[in-house]
């Protein structure tokens, strides 16, 4: 079986690659790596997510499927009072994300881990994600139904999803599961979706 960035422990040789990004007025100098999503670049979906949104308010933020950490790290840098939890099944991604947090000086407010390392009782004011659509619909639905219930009252999730990868059907499905979802933006074949807890 081929290794994918969503493998827990990719067997491909580990080679680091620098990534530079300007997000919400801040310059981020990061390191990505082989076997991790978007090695050596800021992927277009994440770039659109940043371009079409403002930083979240201060609070507890979850970066779901964090990769080398760019979304959660951008939040930590732009929002000094935010506390960011980042989660990824890829142990190499977790390593890089924590290294990047240390380099950026936000390791006191940013922690990446695999799902098993996250406090099961923790809740979040916001969840930000470029979710791993390519794991398949069933696995994606399971992932979202695991984490979206951890939104605090009044909380929201902001996600970027490719239109050709089922963004519109995902939006409908989320609503059917009790998570009303609206489209914040549409650009270059991507949708930026905002999901709320039912009743909020």
C-alpha positions, 0 to 999 in steps of 0.5 A: 500500500502506498504511503499517504500524508494521512498515514500514522507513520509514513515510511518515505524518507524524512526530508524537511522543506521550508515554507514561507507564507503571509497570513493575516498580515503576518509573515510565517517561516515554517518547515514542512516535510516529506510524507506530510500534506503540502510538502514545501508549499502552502496548498491552494485550499488553505491559501483561500481559507486565509484570504477569505476569512479574518482571524478568529476571536481569542479563545480555544481553537482546534486545528483539525488535521493540522499537517505541519501546522500552518492554520493553527500557527497562523491563529496563534501568531495573529491572535495573542490570546488564543490557545491552539490545539492541533491534531493529526494522525501523522506523527511526522506532521505533529513533530513538525507542527510543534517544531514550528511553534517553538520557532515562532515563539508560540509553543506556550499557547500551541500544542500538536498531538495525535488524537489519542493525546488530546483531552477527551473532555476538552471543548473549543470555541472554534475549529479550523480545518482543511479536512482530509477529504481524500481519506474517503467519505465514510472516514471523513464523516466519522472524523467530523462527527468525532470533533464537531460535537466538541464545539462549545456553546456558540462555537463554530467550525470554519473549513475549506473544501474543494467543490469537486471533492464534494463541498456542497454535498458535505454542506448538506450532510452536515446540516442533516447531522444537526450542524447548520452549515453556510458558505462564507466564500467560494473561490478557485473551485473551493468553498469556505464553510462555516458550521455551527452547533444546532440551536446556537 
